[in-house]
Amino acid sequence: MNRLPGRWSRVLFALTVALKSILPTGGAPSNHVLLITIDGAGAFYLSDSNAPLSTLRRLVREGAVAEGMEVASPAVTWPNHTTLVTGVGPDRHSVLFNGVLTRPGPGRPLTIDPARPKADLVAVPTLYDRLHEAGLRVADINWPCTRGATSLEDSFPDVPEPLRFMTPRLREELLAARILESADDAAFKGRSAAVRDQVWTAAATHVVRERRPNLLLFHMLICDSIQHRYGPQSPAAYTALAVADAQLADVLRAVDAAGIRDRTTVFVTADHGFDSAQKLIQPNVRFRKAGLLEVGSAPGFLKARAQSISEGGTAFVYLPDPATRSADRTQVLELLKDQEGIAEILTEEQFPALHLPVPGQGSQMADLVLVAKPGYAFGNEARGEDSITDIAQTGANLGYHGFLSRNPRMNALFVAWGRGIRPGPKPGWIHNTDIAPTIAHLLGVKLPGAEGHVLTAFLSDAGR
């Protein structure tokens, strides 16, 4: 049998490998979607001429843009990233915090544990689970609630020890490329927010070029940490947006380098917006003074019959002792009815309309939800004498999210661009439950149980 010369054999092998990387099992060219979140990028930034978003605005001109995207309540990072990939609200996917609420027992204080796997956090199948079942490739870079997810081919998860829980192949490649200096989580955590975002961006571009996933989930974080510290629409916030916009440009260049631009759809959105506050409400101070919460000499609480956990613009109040819950609830309502800064105290009858679980539906939900008035946010402090503290005097953060989604400052920008997107439409407001079913549609899979709808107003004939 005739054999090809060694040089041509190597060329043929390289072409075969390249074709396998872009063709699914059936042999037809594969399509790709990038879901990119700029943490804290409120819808108001697209109309803000001071926001340096040249790359994103180019995508707006060439693609489609919504007036804004309504997020899930509470407007917090992990719950809304989970809604984006499930198409359902927190009442079904169960993520209410940036972690899992732990209940150590009756009358014991509650804590939030972020060091938990996806299986402990997310109660429903995700979009990436469905894509994996269909034989498609999925990767995530800094995406919440993905630790230990077996349906992700490459994963750099948003968890307290991301390097430890990264997929081994990706970790080895990032170390070899000097994108990561070491596999030491403490050293990575010690780097600045800007450096960590650079690493995540370089990891995302590496995955796009080398793996060409059918779906890439990429979460940029720098705009969140900066807006917390300095507030939204501050000079520092605009600088962080410029960094995120430049990182978006890096990812788009990787799409071109991978040779998949004509088969790629890009969605750029956010998990929540931001608002400012001048005062912090400290419900736990009132609970301590009333004998419902006991503190010790060290940080943390010793006992709790009532405990408030801040989400920023809302606070979840728990009554951990079943034996006294009814009386404790009455007392808490009386204590807080005239509290400065509280706009509403929501009870369980109001939770379903907000797509929040009711008490007893899982272990995460509170007995009451407090809603802050404009200019206020919630804290977790229990010591001291004042249940209201002035942010300017204490040096606390200036920016907050976690309000209910009906606060217009909480809602996110949304831009769609690329394959299957019809340039031009601006169909008003959409909901973040619509994103997962739309991506599923573009990639030819079903997402049973999704509450959202395919965004047909955005789609061209190729996308329909």
ChimeraX attribute file (.defattr): number of C-alpha atoms within 10 A of each C-alpha:
attribute: neighborCount
match mode: 1-to-1
recipient: residues
	/A:1	3
	/A:2	4
	/A:3	7
	/A:4	10
	/A:5	8
	/A:6	9
	/A:7	8
	/A:8	11
	/A:9	12
	/A:10	12
	/A:11	11
	/A:12	13
	/A:13	11
	/A:14	12
	/A:15	12
	/A:16	11
	/A:17	11
	/A:18	13
	/A:19	13
	/A:20	13
	/A:21	16
	/A:22	21
	/A:23	14
	/A:24	16
	/A:25	12
	/A:26	8
	/A:27	10
	/A:28	9
	/A:29	15
	/A:30	19
	/A:31	23
	/A:32	28
	/A:33	23
	/A:34	25
	/A:35	22
	/A:36	21
	/A:37	26
	/A:38	25
	/A:39	26
	/A:40	34
	/A:41	29
	/A:42	25
	/A:43	25
	/A:44	19
	/A:45	19
	/A:46	22
	/A:47	9
	/A:48	11
	/A:49	8
	/A:50	12
	/A:51	20
	/A:52	20
	/A:53	20
	/A:54	13
	/A:55	17
	/A:56	20
	/A:57	15
	/A:58	11
	/A:59	19
	/A:60	21
	/A:61	13
	/A:62	16
	/A:63	24
	/A:64	23
	/A:65	27
	/A:66	19
	/A:67	19
	/A:68	24
	/A:69	29
	/A:70	25
	/A:71	29
	/A:72	32
	/A:73	23
	/A:74	27
	/A:75	32
	/A:76	29
	/A:77	23
	/A:78	21
	/A:79	27
	/A:80	28
	/A:81	24
	/A:82	31
	/A:83	30
	/A:84	28
	/A:85	24
	/A:86	32
	/A:87	28
	/A:88	25
	/A:89	27
	/A:90	24
	/A:91	21
	/A:92	18
	/A:93	21
	/A:94	25
	/A:95	28
	/A:96	29
	/A:97	24
	/A:98	20
	/A:99	22
	/A:100	21
	/A:101	19
	/A:102	13
	/A:103	15
	/A:104	11
	/A:105	11
	/A:106	15
	/A:107	22
	/A:108	20
	/A:109	24
	/A:110	22
	/A:111	15
	/A:112	14
	/A:113	13
	/A:114	18
	/A:115	16
	/A:116	16
	/A:117	17
	/A:118	16
	/A:119	13
	/A:120	14
	/A:121	25
	/A:122	21
	/A:123	16
	/A:124	16
	/A:125	15
	/A:126	22
	/A:127	27
	/A:128	26
	/A:129	19
	/A:130	17
	/A:131	22
	/A:132	17
	/A:133	12
	/A:134	14
	/A:135	13
	/A:136	23
	/A:137	22
	/A:138	24
	/A:139	26
	/A:140	28
	/A:141	27
	/A:142	24
	/A:143	25
	/A:144	25
	/A:145	26
	/A:146	26
	/A:147	27
	/A:148	16
	/A:149	17
	/A:150	14
	/A:151	21
	/A:152	23
	/A:153	17
	/A:154	23
	/A:155	31
	/A:156	28
	/A:157	26
	/A:158	23
	/A:159	22
	/A:160	16
	/A:161	17
	/A:162	21
	/A:163	23
	/A:164	16
	/A:165	19
	/A:166	24
	/A:167	21
	/A:168	14
	/A:169	11
	/A:170	18
	/A:171	23
	/A:172	15
	/A:173	15
	/A:174	20
	/A:175	13
	/A:176	12
	/A:177	13
	/A:178	11
	/A:179	17
	/A:180	20
	/A:181	13
	/A:182	15
	/A:183	16
	/A:184	13
	/A:185	14
	/A:186	11
	/A:187	10
	/A:188	18
	/A:189	14
	/A:190	10
	/A:191	11
	/A:192	11
	/A:193	18
	/A:194	18
	/A:195	13
	/A:196	19
	/A:197	21
	/A:198	18
	/A:199	19
	/A:200	23
	/A:201	24
	/A:202	21
	/A:203	25
	/A:204	25
	/A:205	24
	/A:206	20
	/A:207	24
	/A:208	27
	/A:209	18
	/A:210	14
	/A:211	18
	/A:212	27
	/A:213	25
	/A:214	24
	/A:215	27
	/A:216	26
	/A:217	22
	/A:218	26
	/A:219	27
	/A:220	26
	/A:221	23
	/A:222	24
	/A:223	25
	/A:224	27
	/A:225	18
	/A:226	24
	/A:227	30
	/A:228	20
	/A:229	16
	/A:230	17
	/A:231	21
	/A:232	26
	/A:233	20
	/A:234	15
	/A:235	14
	/A:236	16
	/A:237	24
	/A:238	20
	/A:239	17
	/A:240	23
	/A:241	26
	/A:242	18
	/A:243	20
	/A:244	28
	/A:245	19
	/A:246	18
	/A:247	21
	/A:248	23
	/A:249	15
	/A:250	16
	/A:251	23
	/A:252	19
	/A:253	16
	/A:254	22
	/A:255	22
	/A:256	14
	/A:257	14
	/A:258	18
	/A:259	15
	/A:260	19
	/A:261	18
	/A:262	13
	/A:263	16
	/A:264	23
	/A:265	24
	/A:266	25
	/A:267	22
	/A:268	22
	/A:269	27
	/A:270	29
	/A:271	31
	/A:272	33
	/A:273	32
	/A:274	29
	/A:275	27
	/A:276	22
	/A:277	24
	/A:278	17
	/A:279	23
	/A:280	26
	/A:281	26
	/A:282	26
	/A:283	29
	/A:284	25
	/A:285	23
	/A:286	22
	/A:287	23
	/A:288	22
	/A:289	14
	/A:290	14
	/A:291	12
	/A:292	20
	/A:293	23
	/A:294	22
	/A:295	15
	/A:296	10
	/A:297	7
	/A:298	7
	/A:299	10
	/A:300	15
	/A:301	18
	/A:302	14
	/A:303	21
	/A:304	24
	/A:305	25
	/A:306	30
	/A:307	30
	/A:308	28
	/A:309	25
	/A:310	22
	/A:311	24
	/A:312	25
	/A:313	32
	/A:314	30
	/A:315	29
	/A:316	21
	/A:317	22
	/A:318	24
	/A:319	27
	/A:320	24
	/A:321	18
	/A:322	12
	/A:323	12
	/A:324	13
	/A:325	17
	/A:326	11
	/A:327	10
	/A:328	19
	/A:329	18
	/A:330	10
	/A:331	15
	/A:332	21
	/A:333	12
	/A:334	11
	/A:335	14
	/A:336	16
	/A:337	12
	/A:338	10
	/A:339	15
	/A:340	15
	/A:341	19
	/A:342	22
	/A:343	16
	/A:344	14
	/A:345	18
	/A:346	14
	/A:347	14
	/A:348	15
	/A:349	8
	/A:350	14
	/A:351	19
	/A:352	11
	/A:353	8
	/A:354	16
	/A:355	16
	/A:356	24
	/A:357	23
	/A:358	20
	/A:359	16
	/A:360	10
	/A:361	12
	/A:362	12
	/A:363	14
	/A:364	20
	/A:365	24
	/A:366	24
	/A:367	19
	/A:368	23
	/A:369	22
	/A:370	25
	/A:371	24
	/A:372	25
	/A:373	16
	/A:374	16
	/A:375	14
	/A:376	27
	/A:377	32
	/A:378	31
	/A:379	25
	/A:380	19
	/A:381	20
	/A:382	24
	/A:383	17
	/A:384	12
	/A:385	12
	/A:386	14
	/A:387	20
	/A:388	19
	/A:389	20
	/A:390	15
	/A:391	16
	/A:392	12
	/A:393	9
	/A:394	10
	/A:395	9
	/A:396	18
	/A:397	19
	/A:398	20
	/A:399	23
	/A:400	29
	/A:401	28
	/A:402	28
	/A:403	29
	/A:404	21
	/A:405	22
	/A:406	14
	/A:407	17
	/A:408	19
	/A:409	20
	/A:410	33
	/A:411	32
	/A:412	35
	/A:413	28
	/A:414	27
	/A:415	24
	/A:416	26
	/A:417	25
	/A:418	21
	/A:419	21
	/A:420	21
	/A:421	25
	/A:422	20
	/A:423	19
	/A:424	13
	/A:425	15
	/A:426	16
	/A:427	14
	/A:428	10
	/A:429	16
	/A:430	21
	/A:431	21
	/A:432	31
	/A:433	26
	/A:434	22
	/A:435	27
	/A:436	27
	/A:437	26
	/A:438	24
	/A:439	25
	/A:440	20
	/A:441	18
	/A:442	22
	/A:443	20
	/A:444	13
	/A:445	17
	/A:446	16
	/A:447	21
	/A:448	12
	/A:449	12
	/A:450	21
	/A:451	17
	/A:452	21
	/A:453	17
	/A:454	19
	/A:455	17
	/A:456	14
	/A:457	13
	/A:458	24
	/A:459	21
	/A:460	13
	/A:461	9
	/A:462	10
	/A:463	18
	/A:464	15
